[in-house]
Structure formats: structure tokens, C-alpha cells
Amino acid sequence: MHGLPQAGIIANKLLSKRFAKHGYFKLPHTPGLWRHIAHLVWFTLIVDVFGIKYIGEENAEHLLKALSSKYTIKTYWTASLYCGINLTWKYDEKYIDIAMPNYVLK
């Protein structure tokens, strides 16, 4: 229930229960980071935005299938924006440029 002080913890417990059925769990020493017991997929969740790291598209598809079983989802495979941060992937050069244009105007 939106606005209820306990809403965050209630939603988190429900999400944990639903993800556990698909083999996902929270990593104990990194708050907000999840992974699968066997598939090569990790993700972070901030409010309603997932950042997903995967090795092999089939592993990402496993997570998307688990999510879409209970939620309406949209996917952005380019991953050029995450939580207000612009991401420019430089795979060949093995780094990523991050930027927040207009965050600080002066």
C-alpha cells in the first residue's frame, strides 16, 4: 500500500519469496544485489528499475520470464540509462562512460 511506512519491507519480503521460487536470492554481503543459484545472472533493484548483468542471453531470459510471471515488464537491451545515469558502453575498450547531464548546472 503506497504511503504505508511498512510498504517497502512488505514489498521486499514478497519479492524475495517470489524470486526464491525461481532460484534467485539476495547476496548476503552486498545489499541490493541478487543472483541466481545456477544461471549466470545478477541484478540490482532500485524501486522499480532493474540493472541486470548476465552471461549468455538465455540467462537474462530466465530472469525476464520469472519477472513477467507476476509483473508487467519493459526491457531496454541497450542499457543506456539506469536510475538517471546515462551509460555509454565501450565494450571494445573495456570500460563504461557514465554521465548525469544537467545534474549540476553551474
C-alpha angles and dihedrals in degrees: 000000000000113000096019109127090225094049094099096053092042091052091045093052091048091049091049091051093048094046093047089063088061095044100262124134140172116258107242100223100039114060113218096018119115133181141177123254093234112001119084096243132116129176145180124214124206111179098306102339121098124201108199131196116189142163109217123014091247089067092053089048089055090058093044090052091051091050096045091052088074107012141047106244139187122203130211107188094184091064092205096148129040123171093335094313118119112224125202110187117214099187096164091052093040100236143089130228114219125193142168104200115204092008090121109024098188 
